[in-house]
Amino acid sequence: MKKYLLALLCFCSVQLFGQSLESDRLALVSIYNATYTGEYFNDIQGWVVPGTPGDNPCGWPGVTCNGERVTSLDLSMNSMNGPLAPEIGNLTALRYLNLQGGGQELFPFIGKIPVELGNLTNLEYLNLEGNDFEARNIAVIGNLTKLKELRMDPLGDYPAEFANLVNLETAMLGAYGPWRFPFLKFPEAVYQWTKIKHLYMAGIVFTTPITSQIQNLRNLETLELGGLSSNIPAEIGKLAKLTRLVIQGINYVGHDIDAIPTELGNLINLEYLELSYSNISGTIPSSFVNLVNLKTLRLDGNALAGNIPAFLGNLTNIQTLSLGQNQFSGFVPVELTNITGMTYLSLFSNQLSGPLPDFSRLPSNFKTHIMRNKFTFAGMEQNISKLEAYAWQADIPMYANGVQVGKTSGTPATLSVDAGGTLSKNTYRWYKDNILTATITGNPNFLAAEDGVYRVEVVNSALPKLTLKSVNYMITILPVTLVSFNGTSKNGQNMLTWNTSSESNNKGFQIERSADARDFQMVGFVDGNADSREAKVYHFTDSDAPATSYYRLKQLDNDGKFEYSRVIVIKADSAELSIYPNPAQDYLTVCGVGQKQQLLIIDKNGRIILKREIVEKEQIGISKLTCGIYTIVIGGQSRSLLISR
């Protein structure tokens, strides 16, 4: 009897085992058949399908067993084209499930996620990436509360049920494939994942803000985000364990970010920091000086401005520093050469200028990208082995007679440019009206004596990939080139002097005078020298000038054309404003007025108590004014007046 019972127990245990493993085998066969029909297919090799009852699936490719159950199923990259069979839910002992597909081009799983997937409550790893699942039923993933790692493509807004996944340590929920930047709400369920260490959510444009609750995730070591709909939360600066922080937007989509929060400087364990393509304004915060463990700093594709801060040179562990496509200006700080382990520096597309610092201290494999800035050859020659790309610099300024021009045209002059570099290596190709006029090596100067539009292109024999181009400058030969126009007052007479360097068809100069710089009248004429290439000096004396006089010259051509000079002002000694008596009692007299002008008397409280027009040495009654200190204002000049009786 005992032998019979023992045999019966052994038989029952074998039957129970066989049924359990058999149900797993049948589930695998169903998964296989769902993707291997006339409509669908897979490329799994080595599975025994349909097989016979009792076949052992353990050891089939991608199938691992433990405790006589299937505990791991890896179908990644097997071109499983078709739906996922609902029998997947029968593999209740699964701890690891990898269904990663190859994307839409490589025949992934399709259709809806079976609700039976929610039965796999022992799962610790789930990967659904690279498939073409529908958004329906994704809430069932919230049942998998033992999950430690979840990887899936965004199928739509993540449901509230995901808040149950409190044991997650790694989650990749972003769009890391070719179809990037869907518009989704930021999943507030994430704030409940207090055990999370690695959260990857780049490649998404979030339509709702990230709130201050992000600070709940104090165990985060990796945080990757996409485009934000609000500013960067300052509370990220409280995630002290972070070693990798990425906020990667897509410019012109989403929200422009006002500034980098200074609180990010508290993340002293950061080794990788990327804040890119997010239209971030402002400057690099000074708090970044604390990020001494950084190996990579990428701030590309923003609107950061100002100078590149010299304190970045203190971050001596940096290997990659990328500041391209911003609005940085000024020089490249020499302190960057203190980062002796740096192998890549991108300054592409900014407004940087000035000579490059000497990068010879940096490693032999160091490269820098400096295209599309305002650099000249200065500093490039000794750094040529370090320059990855240096072409397409901004147009360089033009100089006329050694002075940088502030406008686009002028009279005949010696033109030049400052292209930097070694002069003997520079070749200057001068163009007049887009026709090559002169090619000069080693000398930046060119005499532009004829009418035309001039520019220069400069090449350096040591830097073959860069041609510097100047701005255009138009030379216009005027009938008269007026060099100077001045005047002085002496013995009651105003003496005018002006110089010309060249004249063409010059009939002469009409001298015009005004008492208020608005209405001018002719007071004299001086003949010109018709045509002349020599310097000429002209004089005119005005013997009947008021105390303050404004003058201009009207240069006349023989053909009736004319041109005005600048206006100058001459004040006679008597034009100095004075009032007397001072202190005054009943009247006062004002001298130095010249023509009729407005007089204001202002009390100590700033109130105008008398306003009238006066002429030179006119007496003004003040008997009605009380005693005290007043201010007299005439023609922009002021004097103090004491009334005392």
SEKEDO-642821 format. One record per residue (C-alpha): x, y, z; residue number from 1. Coordinates in Angstrom, 3 decimals. Example, Ala and Ser with C-alpha at 12.3 -4.5 7.8 and 13.67 -1.06 7.14 Angstrom:
# SEKEDO-642821
[[12.300 -4.500 7.800] 1]
[[13.670 -1.060 7.140] 2]
This chain:
# SEKEDO-642821
[[0.000 0.000 0.000] 1]
[[2.798 2.401 0.862] 2]
[[4.533 1.616 -2.424] 3]
[[1.316 2.367 -4.278] 4]
[[0.842 5.741 -2.577] 5]
[[4.470 6.711 -3.251] 6]
[[4.119 5.813 -6.892] 7]
[[0.890 7.792 -7.103] 8]
[[2.506 10.895 -5.555] 9]
[[5.455 10.681 -7.974] 10]
[[3.051 10.332 -10.893] 11]
[[1.016 13.326 -9.754] 12]
[[4.132 15.496 -9.300] 13]
[[5.316 14.551 -12.776] 14]
[[1.901 15.353 -14.175] 15]
[[1.814 18.741 -12.410] 16]
[[5.298 19.536 -13.693] 17]
[[4.430 18.411 -17.163] 18]
[[1.258 20.472 -17.276] 19]
[[3.065 23.598 -16.073] 20]
[[5.922 23.327 -18.518] 21]
[[3.538 22.125 -21.188] 22]
[[1.349 25.212 -20.795] 23]
[[4.485 27.329 -21.259] 24]
[[5.391 25.322 -24.379] 25]
[[1.917 25.763 -25.802] 26]
[[2.082 29.495 -25.124] 27]
[[5.365 29.697 -27.040] 28]
[[3.857 27.741 -29.927] 29]
[[0.915 30.178 -30.011] 30]
[[3.295 33.149 -30.079] 31]
[[5.181 31.501 -32.930] 32]
[[2.057 30.651 -34.928] 33]
[[0.581 34.143 -34.538] 34]
[[3.525 35.467 -36.527] 35]
[[3.953 32.540 -38.916] 36]
[[0.912 32.328 -41.146] 37]
[[0.195 33.123 -44.715] 38]
[[-0.158 36.756 -43.679] 39]
[[2.644 37.068 -41.107] 40]
[[6.100 35.566 -40.640] 41]
[[9.117 35.336 -38.338] 42]
[[12.701 34.247 -38.666] 43]
[[13.002 32.203 -35.459] 44]
[[15.173 29.136 -35.966] 45]
[[15.370 26.128 -33.636] 46]
[[11.882 26.129 -32.123] 47]
[[10.033 22.776 -32.343] 48]
[[6.665 23.823 -33.732] 49]
[[4.041 22.431 -33.591] 50]
[[5.904 19.749 -31.623] 51]
[[4.302 17.126 -29.397] 52]
[[3.106 17.167 -25.796] 53]
[[5.981 16.806 -23.388] 54]
[[8.558 18.521 -25.616] 55]
[[10.886 20.564 -23.477] 56]
[[11.076 24.214 -24.694] 57]
[[13.932 25.037 -22.347] 58]
[[16.963 25.780 -24.464] 59]
[[15.038 26.891 -27.539] 60]
[[16.715 30.034 -28.916] 61]
[[15.753 32.933 -26.650] 62]
[[14.029 30.679 -24.063] 63]
[[15.469 30.188 -20.585] 64]
[[13.956 28.130 -17.784] 65]
[[14.400 28.061 -14.042] 66]
[[12.525 25.968 -11.506] 67]
[[10.933 24.006 -14.352] 68]
[[9.206 27.098 -15.781] 69]
[[10.035 29.520 -18.592] 70]
[[11.460 32.554 -16.786] 71]
[[13.105 34.419 -19.667] 72]
[[11.974 35.015 -23.242] 73]
[[14.168 37.026 -25.603] 74]
[[12.711 37.537 -29.086] 75]
[[14.617 40.716 -29.794] 76]
[[15.462 41.505 -33.390] 77]
[[13.828 38.330 -34.733] 78]
[[11.612 40.027 -37.327] 79]
[[8.415 38.900 -35.606] 80]
[[5.890 40.404 -38.008] 81]
[[2.369 40.053 -36.699] 82]
[[0.326 40.362 -33.526] 83]
[[1.468 39.305 -30.093] 84]
[[-0.588 36.271 -29.105] 85]
[[-2.696 36.652 -25.939] 86]
[[-1.171 33.378 -24.708] 87]
[[1.821 35.486 -23.700] 88]
[[-0.148 35.938 -20.460] 89]
[[0.189 32.196 -19.665] 90]
[[3.962 32.554 -19.109] 91]
[[3.312 33.614 -15.539] 92]
[[6.790 32.701 -14.291] 93]
[[8.478 35.153 -16.659] 94]
[[10.890 37.572 -15.048] 95]
[[12.526 38.762 -18.291] 96]
[[10.637 39.543 -21.511] 97]
[[12.427 41.178 -24.438] 98]
[[10.252 41.763 -27.505] 99]
[[12.412 44.486 -29.021] 100]
[[11.723 44.860 -32.726] 101]
[[13.708 46.366 -35.521] 102]
[[11.398 49.263 -36.253] 103]
[[8.752 49.675 -38.917] 104]
[[11.145 48.800 -41.727] 105]
[[12.098 45.407 -40.220] 106]
[[8.656 43.863 -39.668] 107]
[[7.912 44.316 -35.960] 108]
[[5.053 43.208 -33.748] 109]
[[1.861 45.009 -34.680] 110]
[[-1.634 45.512 -33.323] 111]
[[-2.741 45.973 -29.764] 112]
[[-0.936 44.884 -26.649] 113]
[[-2.878 41.893 -25.253] 114]
[[-4.542 42.656 -21.932] 115]
[[-3.221 39.266 -20.820] 116]
[[0.236 40.829 -20.628] 117]
[[-0.947 42.191 -17.294] 118]
[[-0.895 38.620 -15.909] 119]
[[2.923 38.589 -15.928] 120]
[[3.152 39.955 -12.410] 121]
[[6.587 38.402 -11.819] 122]
[[8.202 40.414 -14.609] 123]
[[11.238 42.451 -13.625] 124]
[[12.339 43.388 -17.174] 125]
[[10.087 44.325 -20.108] 126]
[[11.223 45.652 -23.479] 127]
[[8.624 46.538 -26.134] 128]
[[10.790 48.956 -28.154] 129]
[[10.982 49.026 -31.925] 130]
[[7.484 47.661 -32.580] 131]
[[4.280 49.071 -34.014] 132]
[[1.879 48.466 -31.171] 133]
[[-1.285 50.487 -30.795] 134]
[[-1.874 52.738 -27.809] 135]
[[-4.821 50.642 -26.624] 136]
[[-4.303 48.543 -23.519] 137]
[[-0.963 50.061 -22.471] 138]
[[-2.492 50.670 -19.032] 139]
[[-2.150 46.904 -18.328] 140]
[[1.582 47.499 -17.886] 141]
[[0.627 49.216 -14.631] 142]
[[-0.146 45.729 -13.241] 143]
[[3.506 44.706 -13.475] 144]
[[4.454 46.119 -10.102] 145]
[[7.654 44.079 -9.774] 146]
[[9.180 45.674 -12.861] 147]
[[12.662 47.061 -12.299] 148]
[[13.308 47.965 -15.933] 149]
[[10.844 49.092 -18.595] 150]
[[11.685 49.987 -22.172] 151]
[[9.024 51.039 -24.649] 152]
[[8.399 53.544 -27.401] 153]
[[5.824 56.276 -26.763] 154]
[[2.443 55.023 -27.942] 155]
[[0.589 58.066 -26.642] 156]
[[0.257 59.786 -23.299] 157]
[[1.418 57.495 -20.515] 158]
[[-1.551 56.487 -18.317] 159]
[[-1.984 57.146 -14.610] 160]
[[-1.729 53.383 -13.936] 161]
[[2.015 53.654 -14.508] 162]
[[2.207 55.224 -11.037] 163]
[[1.993 51.626 -9.688] 164]
[[5.469 50.837 -11.063] 165]
[[7.121 51.938 -7.845] 166]
[[9.969 49.409 -8.087] 167]
[[11.328 50.748 -11.381] 168]
[[15.034 51.485 -11.377] 169]
[[15.451 52.021 -15.132] 170]
[[12.856 53.326 -17.582] 171]
[[13.372 54.201 -21.232] 172]
[[10.164 55.882 -22.330] 173]
[[11.514 58.380 -24.846] 174]
[[11.600 58.372 -28.628] 175]
[[15.113 57.194 -29.432] 176]
[[14.342 55.781 -32.863] 177]
[[14.026 57.515 -36.243] 178]
[[10.450 58.749 -35.610] 179]
[[11.274 61.278 -32.948] 180]
[[9.575 64.153 -31.128] 181]
[[5.949 63.163 -30.627] 182]
[[3.950 65.693 -28.601] 183]
[[2.972 64.148 -25.253] 184]
[[1.999 65.219 -21.764] 185]
[[4.719 64.808 -19.196] 186]
[[3.638 61.664 -17.266] 187]
[[2.948 62.675 -13.686] 188]
[[3.063 58.990 -12.758] 189]
[[6.839 59.324 -12.941] 190]
[[6.853 61.360 -9.724] 191]
[[5.922 58.173 -7.800] 192]
[[8.978 56.236 -8.974] 193]
[[11.137 57.069 -5.997] 194]
[[13.497 54.117 -6.640] 195]
[[14.253 55.167 -10.214] 196]
[[17.947 55.563 -11.020] 197]
[[17.933 55.935 -14.801] 198]
[[15.100 57.744 -16.599] 199]
[[15.355 58.215 -20.360] 200]
[[12.656 60.449 -21.875] 201]
[[14.465 62.330 -24.637] 202]
[[13.040 62.636 -28.141] 203]
[[9.649 63.907 -26.894] 204]
[[8.174 67.405 -26.932] 205]
[[6.327 67.695 -23.622] 206]
[[3.079 69.664 -23.831] 207]
[[2.735 70.076 -20.060] 208]
[[5.337 71.409 -17.625] 209]
[[7.609 69.361 -15.421] 210]
[[6.632 70.352 -11.889] 211]
[[8.648 70.742 -8.720] 212]
[[7.735 67.120 -7.862] 213]
[[10.704 66.063 -9.975] 214]
[[12.700 66.573 -6.783] 215]
[[11.016 63.394 -5.404] 216]
[[13.333 61.296 -7.565] 217]
[[16.341 61.649 -5.283] 218]
[[17.910 58.357 -6.471] 219]
[[18.216 59.490 -10.082] 220]
[[21.656 59.090 -11.586] 221]
[[20.580 59.573 -15.208] 222]
[[17.898 61.943 -16.463] 223]
[[17.269 62.532 -20.157] 224]
[[14.436 64.822 -21.297] 225]
[[13.205 66.224 -24.597] 226]
[[11.673 69.576 -25.508] 227]
[[10.100 71.398 -22.576] 228]
[[6.913 73.464 -22.480] 229]
[[8.244 75.589 -19.611] 230]
[[11.540 76.666 -18.110] 231]
[[13.953 74.108 -16.700] 232]
[[12.748 73.296 -13.172] 233]
[[15.212 74.613 -10.615] 234]
[[14.356 71.566 -8.468] 235]
[[16.445 69.390 -10.770] 236]
[[19.353 70.966 -8.908] 237]
[[18.289 68.915 -5.849] 238]
[[18.907 65.567 -7.575] 239]
[[22.344 65.299 -6.036] 240]
[[23.135 61.793 -7.349] 241]
[[22.840 62.786 -11.011] 242]
[[25.874 61.948 -13.103] 243]
[[24.161 62.447 -16.471] 244]
[[21.637 65.172 -17.324] 245]
[[20.313 65.719 -20.844] 246]
[[17.646 68.175 -21.979] 247]
[[17.534 67.902 -25.748] 248]
[[14.881 69.999 -27.432] 249]
[[14.104 70.791 -31.018] 250]
[[14.386 74.484 -31.790] 251]
[[11.270 76.356 -32.900] 252]
[[9.066 73.669 -31.331] 253]
[[7.820 74.035 -27.786] 254]
[[8.977 76.750 -25.402] 255]
[[11.924 79.149 -25.428] 256]
[[13.769 78.813 -22.123] 257]
[[14.665 82.028 -20.321] 258]
[[17.872 80.894 -18.642] 259]
[[19.865 77.998 -17.264] 260]
[[18.932 77.678 -13.579] 261]
[[21.879 78.482 -11.341] 262]
[[20.771 75.541 -9.167] 263]
[[22.201 73.131 -11.736] 264]
[[25.579 74.151 -10.383] 265]
[[24.730 72.113 -7.266] 266]
[[24.976 68.853 -9.242] 267]
[[28.618 68.339 -8.372] 268]
[[28.575 64.643 -9.381] 269]
[[27.635 65.387 -12.993] 270]
[[29.945 63.866 -15.568] 271]
[[27.764 64.522 -18.622] 272]
[[25.626 67.652 -19.058] 273]
[[23.750 68.449 -22.250] 274]
[[21.283 71.330 -22.598] 275]
[[20.904 71.559 -26.351] 276]
[[18.601 72.911 -29.056] 277]
[[16.189 74.413 -26.543] 278]
[[16.474 78.138 -27.384] 279]
[[17.932 78.878 -23.960] 280]
[[18.750 82.564 -23.439] 281]
[[21.069 84.253 -20.980] 282]
[[24.610 83.247 -20.082] 283]
[[26.428 80.267 -18.630] 284]
[[25.785 80.487 -14.866] 285]
[[28.811 81.161 -12.698] 286]
[[27.650 78.256 -10.487] 287]
[[28.928 75.889 -13.195] 288]
[[32.377 76.440 -11.730] 289]
[[31.339 73.782 -9.169] 290]
[[30.898 71.051 -11.820] 291]
[[34.475 69.863 -11.497] 292]
[[33.648 66.248 -12.435] 293]
[[32.239 67.129 -15.852] 294]
[[33.720 65.215 -18.753] 295]
[[31.229 66.427 -21.355] 296]
[[29.452 69.784 -21.534] 297]
[[27.182 70.379 -24.525] 298]
[[25.222 73.625 -24.828] 299]
[[24.732 73.623 -28.609] 300]
[[21.847 75.172 -30.466] 301]
[[20.629 77.796 -27.996] 302]
[[20.583 81.594 -27.730] 303]
[[23.260 81.908 -25.052] 304]
[[25.154 85.193 -25.321] 305]
[[27.949 87.214 -23.779] 306]
[[31.532 86.091 -23.392] 307]
[[32.552 82.482 -22.932] 308]
[[33.355 82.494 -19.208] 309]
[[36.984 82.013 -18.291] 310]
[[36.033 79.863 -15.291] 311]
[[35.317 76.966 -17.657] 312]
[[39.084 76.557 -17.710] 313]
[[38.815 75.310 -14.112] 314]
[[36.765 72.282 -15.223] 315]
[[39.920 70.355 -15.997] 316]
[[38.224 66.947 -16.425] 317]
[[36.301 68.040 -19.506] 318]
[[37.015 66.048 -22.633] 319]
[[34.274 67.473 -24.880] 320]
[[33.126 71.098 -24.720] 321]
[[30.502 72.013 -27.293] 322]
[[29.186 75.596 -27.407] 323]
[[28.202 75.793 -31.073] 324]
[[25.217 77.575 -32.613] 325]
[[24.785 80.229 -29.928] 326]
[[25.437 83.984 -29.779] 327]
[[28.689 84.037 -27.824] 328]
[[30.941 87.010 -28.622] 329]
[[34.365 88.300 -27.681] 330]
[[37.584 86.298 -27.525] 331]
[[38.075 82.609 -26.829] 332]
[[39.394 82.641 -23.247] 333]
[[42.971 81.446 -22.990] 334]
[[41.959 79.650 -19.780] 335]
[[40.380 76.905 -21.897] 336]
[[43.892 75.707 -22.690] 337]
[[44.160 74.668 -19.011] 338]
[[41.833 71.747 -19.792] 339]
[[44.754 69.587 -20.835] 340]
[[42.628 66.468 -21.391] 341]
[[40.151 68.125 -23.738] 342]
[[39.947 66.439 -27.129] 343]
[[37.090 68.387 -28.762] 344]
[[35.977 72.021 -28.641] 345]
[[33.072 73.219 -30.792] 346]
[[32.587 76.969 -31.204] 347]
[[30.730 76.636 -34.501] 348]
[[28.377 79.444 -35.551] 349]
[[28.777 82.144 -32.920] 350]
[[30.033 85.746 -33.062] 351]
[[33.497 85.102 -31.650] 352]
[[36.498 87.125 -32.791] 353]
[[40.056 87.952 -31.859] 354]
[[43.150 85.789 -32.098] 355]
[[42.803 82.148 -31.140] 356]
[[44.732 81.089 -28.046] 357]
[[47.615 78.657 -28.445] 358]
[[46.187 75.132 -28.221] 359]
[[49.589 73.395 -28.311] 360]
[[49.235 72.275 -24.677] 361]
[[46.201 70.162 -25.553] 362]
[[46.445 66.511 -26.653] 363]
[[47.661 65.621 -30.114] 364]
[[44.183 64.393 -31.046] 365]
[[42.498 67.630 -29.924] 366]
[[40.306 69.279 -32.565] 367]
[[38.274 72.475 -32.593] 368]
[[35.444 73.518 -34.902] 369]
[[35.327 77.309 -35.370] 370]
[[33.416 77.804 -38.641] 371]
[[30.962 80.720 -39.027] 372]
[[32.381 83.208 -36.549] 373]
[[34.304 86.481 -36.927] 374]
[[37.831 85.091 -36.744] 375]
[[40.685 86.226 -38.950] 376]
[[43.947 84.379 -39.604] 377]
[[45.196 85.632 -36.223] 378]
[[46.162 82.638 -34.125] 379]
[[45.221 80.078 -36.764] 380]
[[48.638 79.415 -38.250] 381]
[[50.158 77.901 -35.102] 382]
[[46.944 75.944 -34.482] 383]
[[46.469 74.542 -37.985] 384]
[[46.879 70.913 -36.840] 385]
[[44.123 71.467 -34.259] 386]
[[41.531 73.022 -36.591] 387]
[[38.838 70.586 -37.648] 388]
[[36.931 73.258 -39.582] 389]
[[37.625 76.981 -39.846] 390]
[[36.049 78.257 -43.088] 391]
[[33.163 80.717 -43.618] 392]
[[34.139 83.543 -41.309] 393]
[[32.268 86.864 -41.313] 394]
[[33.291 89.728 -43.605] 395]
[[36.177 91.717 -42.162] 396]
[[36.035 95.529 -41.770] 397]
[[37.564 97.962 -44.265] 398]
[[39.994 100.707 -43.234] 399]
[[40.399 104.015 -45.071] 400]
[[43.670 105.856 -44.423] 401]
[[44.199 103.662 -41.359] 402]
[[40.794 104.334 -39.768] 403]
[[38.047 101.709 -39.688] 404]
[[35.218 103.009 -41.820] 405]
[[31.869 103.575 -40.180] 406]
[[29.899 103.868 -43.398] 407]
[[29.848 102.179 -46.775] 408]
[[31.322 104.947 -48.911] 409]
[[33.885 107.725 -48.930] 410]
[[36.353 109.737 -50.952] 411]
[[39.597 108.423 -52.530] 412]
[[41.774 106.820 -49.873] 413]
[[44.314 104.121 -49.147] 414]
[[42.203 101.101 -48.269] 415]
[[43.359 98.219 -46.085] 416]
[[42.125 95.335 -43.933] 417]
[[43.400 93.569 -40.835] 418]
[[43.310 89.885 -41.772] 419]
[[45.705 88.746 -39.062] 420]
[[48.301 86.071 -39.695] 421]
[[51.805 86.516 -41.043] 422]
[[51.834 89.267 -43.666] 423]
[[54.279 87.428 -45.906] 424]
[[51.835 84.515 -46.072] 425]
[[48.841 86.717 -46.899] 426]
[[47.803 87.474 -50.467] 427]
[[45.330 90.311 -51.028] 428]
[[43.145 90.216 -54.144] 429]
[[41.569 93.654 -54.667] 430]
[[38.381 93.939 -56.699] 431]
[[36.859 97.065 -58.221] 432]
[[33.273 96.663 -59.377] 433]
[[33.728 92.864 -59.023] 434]
[[36.713 92.844 -61.403] 435]
[[40.086 91.714 -60.044] 436]
[[42.274 94.811 -60.116] 437]
[[45.383 93.917 -58.116] 438]
[[46.965 90.906 -56.396] 439]
[[49.409 91.868 -53.654] 440]
[[51.337 89.581 -51.310] 441]
[[52.581 90.795 -47.946] 442]
[[51.030 94.293 -48.092] 443]
[[47.431 94.982 -47.004] 444]
[[47.285 98.522 -48.478] 445]
[[45.692 99.567 -51.759] 446]
[[45.192 103.075 -53.178] 447]
[[41.607 103.476 -54.356] 448]
[[41.722 106.670 -56.434] 449]
[[38.829 106.093 -58.840] 450]
[[35.077 105.867 -58.528] 451]
[[33.902 102.314 -57.877] 452]
[[32.948 99.656 -55.331] 453]
[[36.009 98.051 -53.768] 454]
[[36.484 94.847 -51.795] 455]
[[39.347 92.502 -51.043] 456]
[[39.703 88.755 -50.611] 457]
[[42.619 87.504 -48.512] 458]
[[44.138 84.027 -48.507] 459]
[[46.900 82.668 -46.293] 460]
[[49.283 80.060 -47.667] 461]
[[49.188 78.114 -44.372] 462]
[[45.370 78.060 -44.180] 463]
[[44.082 76.882 -47.556] 464]
[[40.468 76.308 -46.452] 465]
[[39.713 79.919 -45.503] 466]
[[39.266 82.986 -47.693] 467]
[[38.539 86.164 -45.768] 468]
[[36.340 88.687 -47.536] 469]
[[35.967 92.353 -46.684] 470]
[[32.841 94.464 -46.669] 471]
[[32.208 96.493 -49.807] 472]
[[33.351 100.124 -49.814] 473]
[[32.330 102.652 -52.447] 474]
[[34.751 105.370 -53.522] 475]
[[33.031 108.541 -54.771] 476]
[[35.139 111.385 -56.161] 477]
[[33.379 114.551 -55.010] 478]
[[33.668 117.870 -56.886] 479]
[[35.378 119.223 -53.789] 480]
[[37.007 117.257 -51.022] 481]
[[36.674 119.436 -47.951] 482]
[[39.310 118.466 -45.389] 483]
[[38.530 120.955 -42.618] 484]
[[36.281 123.912 -41.757] 485]
[[36.997 126.022 -38.636] 486]
[[36.409 129.506 -37.237] 487]
[[37.593 131.837 -34.459] 488]
[[36.509 135.168 -32.972] 489]
[[38.986 138.011 -32.485] 490]
[[38.518 141.749 -31.938] 491]
[[34.801 141.507 -32.713] 492]
[[35.381 139.710 -36.035] 493]
[[34.785 136.066 -36.974] 494]
[[37.525 134.549 -39.121] 495]
[[36.687 131.389 -41.112] 496]
[[39.257 128.974 -42.582] 497]
[[38.714 125.846 -44.683] 498]
[[40.985 123.433 -46.569] 499]
[[40.416 121.258 -49.629] 500]
[[42.537 118.373 -50.908] 501]
[[41.071 118.265 -54.432] 502]
[[38.604 120.218 -56.541] 503]
[[36.721 119.515 -59.735] 504]
[[34.523 122.033 -61.558] 505]
[[34.469 124.173 -58.413] 506]
[[32.924 127.615 -58.958] 507]
[[33.346 128.690 -55.345] 508]
[[31.992 128.818 -51.800] 509]
[[28.969 130.722 -50.575] 510]
[[29.343 131.581 -46.869] 511]
[[26.067 131.395 -44.960] 512]
[[25.366 132.573 -41.411] 513]
[[22.562 131.956 -38.907] 514]
[[21.776 133.236 -35.446] 515]
[[19.789 130.109 -34.470] 516]
[[21.296 127.297 -36.642] 517]
[[18.007 127.095 -38.563] 518]
[[17.626 130.086 -40.855] 519]
[[20.813 130.780 -42.866] 520]
[[21.588 133.885 -44.937] 521]
[[24.441 134.478 -47.381] 522]
[[27.129 136.822 -45.993] 523]
[[29.884 136.341 -48.580] 524]
[[31.389 134.392 -51.488] 525]
[[34.899 133.075 -52.183] 526]
[[35.950 131.886 -55.642] 527]
[[37.088 128.293 -56.068] 528]
[[40.016 126.873 -58.090] 529]
[[37.927 125.041 -60.713] 530]
[[40.016 121.839 -61.130] 531]
[[42.850 121.083 -58.758] 532]
[[44.570 118.037 -57.209] 533]
[[46.552 120.157 -54.785] 534]
[[45.671 121.197 -51.247] 535]
[[44.109 124.671 -51.054] 536]
[[43.435 126.972 -48.104] 537]
[[40.564 129.512 -48.033] 538]
[[39.768 132.398 -45.664] 539]
[[36.805 134.637 -44.977] 540]
[[36.307 137.368 -42.323] 541]
[[32.850 138.331 -41.054] 542]
[[33.099 141.823 -39.524] 543]
[[29.435 142.214 -38.586] 544]
[[28.712 139.028 -36.699] 545]
[[26.421 138.706 -33.673] 546]
[[27.769 137.404 -30.378] 547]
[[26.862 133.813 -31.348] 548]
[[26.977 132.837 -35.014] 549]
[[26.458 129.600 -36.933] 550]
[[28.205 129.136 -40.309] 551]
[[28.095 126.699 -43.175] 552]
[[29.648 126.588 -46.641] 553]
[[27.624 126.048 -49.784] 554]
[[30.034 124.707 -52.392] 555]
[[28.822 125.545 -55.952] 556]
[[29.783 123.783 -59.190] 557]
[[29.966 125.573 -62.527] 558]
[[26.983 123.502 -63.659] 559]
[[24.779 124.705 -60.786] 560]
[[25.095 121.689 -58.486] 561]
[[25.936 122.357 -54.844] 562]
[[26.780 120.653 -51.570] 563]
[[26.692 121.901 -47.962] 564]
[[29.449 121.558 -45.388] 565]
[[28.929 120.810 -41.732] 566]
[[27.754 123.666 -39.455] 567]
[[30.192 125.327 -37.034] 568]
[[29.460 127.802 -34.234] 569]
[[31.535 130.810 -33.147] 570]
[[30.930 132.719 -29.927] 571]
[[32.494 136.123 -29.360] 572]
[[34.022 136.953 -26.020] 573]
[[30.933 139.056 -25.311] 574]
[[28.776 136.016 -25.957] 575]
[[29.593 134.643 -22.541] 576]
[[26.347 134.943 -20.597] 577]
[[26.483 137.351 -17.663] 578]
[[23.905 139.103 -15.499] 579]
[[24.218 142.223 -13.355] 580]
[[23.774 143.553 -10.786] 581]
[[23.983 140.391 -8.725] 582]
[[22.659 140.561 -6.021] 583]
[[19.818 142.525 -7.676] 584]
[[16.882 144.514 -6.305] 585]
[[14.386 145.892 -8.852] 586]
[[15.930 145.107 -12.239] 587]
[[18.764 143.182 -13.900] 588]
[[20.607 143.327 -17.234] 589]
[[21.682 140.308 -19.314] 590]
[[24.745 140.322 -21.612] 591]
[[25.973 137.732 -24.067] 592]
[[22.562 136.999 -25.526] 593]
[[23.332 137.902 -29.165] 594]
[[20.076 137.513 -31.055] 595]
[[16.663 137.490 -29.427] 596]
[[16.368 134.544 -27.061] 597]
[[14.021 133.198 -24.422] 598]
[[14.749 133.911 -20.762] 599]
[[13.501 131.786 -17.863] 600]
[[13.647 132.669 -14.170] 601]
[[13.180 129.582 -11.971] 602]
[[12.681 129.596 -8.202] 603]
[[14.270 127.179 -5.715] 604]
[[11.319 124.766 -6.058] 605]
[[11.875 124.440 -9.813] 606]
[[8.889 126.529 -10.834] 607]
[[9.155 128.902 -13.794] 608]
[[8.035 132.283 -12.443] 609]
[[9.089 134.482 -15.381] 610]
[[9.283 133.631 -19.090] 611]
[[9.926 136.160 -21.887] 612]
[[12.069 136.914 -24.917] 613]
[[14.933 139.393 -24.523] 614]
[[17.697 140.998 -26.579] 615]
[[21.274 141.975 -25.721] 616]
[[21.618 144.293 -22.640] 617]
[[17.879 144.592 -22.123] 618]
[[16.800 145.584 -18.596] 619]
[[14.358 143.188 -16.962] 620]
[[12.107 144.249 -14.089] 621]
[[12.145 141.956 -11.076] 622]
[[10.592 144.201 -8.395] 623]
[[7.645 141.820 -7.976] 624]
[[9.857 138.854 -7.141] 625]
[[10.439 138.036 -3.494] 626]
[[13.923 137.924 -2.047] 627]
[[15.839 134.683 -2.493] 628]
[[18.007 132.652 -4.858] 629]
[[16.842 132.096 -8.442] 630]
[[18.209 130.443 -11.580] 631]
[[18.425 132.326 -14.902] 632]
[[18.325 130.093 -18.032] 633]
[[19.045 131.503 -21.517] 634]
[[19.993 129.549 -24.618] 635]
[[21.108 126.460 -22.738] 636]
[[23.259 128.449 -20.277] 637]
[[22.305 129.074 -16.673] 638]
[[23.381 131.470 -13.956] 639]
[[22.419 131.934 -10.284] 640]
[[20.759 135.221 -9.187] 641]
[[20.340 136.549 -5.663] 642]
[[17.540 139.065 -5.067] 643]
[[18.124 141.043 -1.883] 644]
[[16.468 144.249 -0.675] 645]
